[in-house]
Amino acid sequence: GAVVSQHPSWVICKSGTSVKIECRSLDFQATTMFWYRQFPKQSLMLMATSNEGSKATYEQGVEKDKFLINHASLTLSTLTVTSAHPEDSSFYICSALGGDSYNSPLHFGNGTRLTVT
Amino acid sequence: AQSVTQLGSHVSVSEGALVLLRCNYSSSVPPYLFWYVQYPNQGLQLLLKYTTGATLVKGINGFEAEFKKSETSFHLTKPSAHMSDAAEYFCASRYNTDKLIFGTGTRLQVFP
């Protein structure tokens, strides 16, 4: 089946530094990828929709300058948390759309746990 | 606006008992509906989905869900709970966009 690889699975960084998270579709091409954020014991909140070759579409309330998204190829999207602060500590999950229609399946990565000290 | 409501943030059952996790959707037109399971510190795994056609949908691990338009519901059931079913379960909907809207989740505990 379709696999989405997310790396790293966990990262600890110091406040003020930047962290890059990669999301790769291993055996399919994904023109659209999504980035979610999940706080402990809460649901997934959509942060942005990433489309290959174009700017990401951010959800209301998400700082685009803080959460930089790049979707440079059909198999890779990256999320960079810039100047991270402790409140950015969270579980970040990406998903990739395995097709061109809105009923195409969504495949999820295993998430990245970010801890900012 | 599209939304998904999961009644009960926690559900506890005994091993072998019926599992019932509730989900109601809110949209003017029935959306596509999904149930996902999440184990600790992992991503989401699709259990089952409803798009069109048969309203009773069978998924993996013995789970099934029934789409009821009259009740705007898509409850998840499993006849006999297993210890390995303990996890967080999310109902989600998608309509007219690629966005997947998640419910708040239900944590299922299974006691021996």
Interface residues (C-beta under 8 A of the other chain):
Chain A: V4 Q6 T32 F34 K41 Q42 S43 L44 L46 T49 F91 I93 S95 L97 Y102 N103 P105 L106 F108 G109 N110 G111 R113
Chain B: Y32 Y36 N41 Q42 G43 L44 Q45 L46 T51 F90 R94 N96 T97 D98 K99 L100 I101 F102 G103 T104 G105 R107
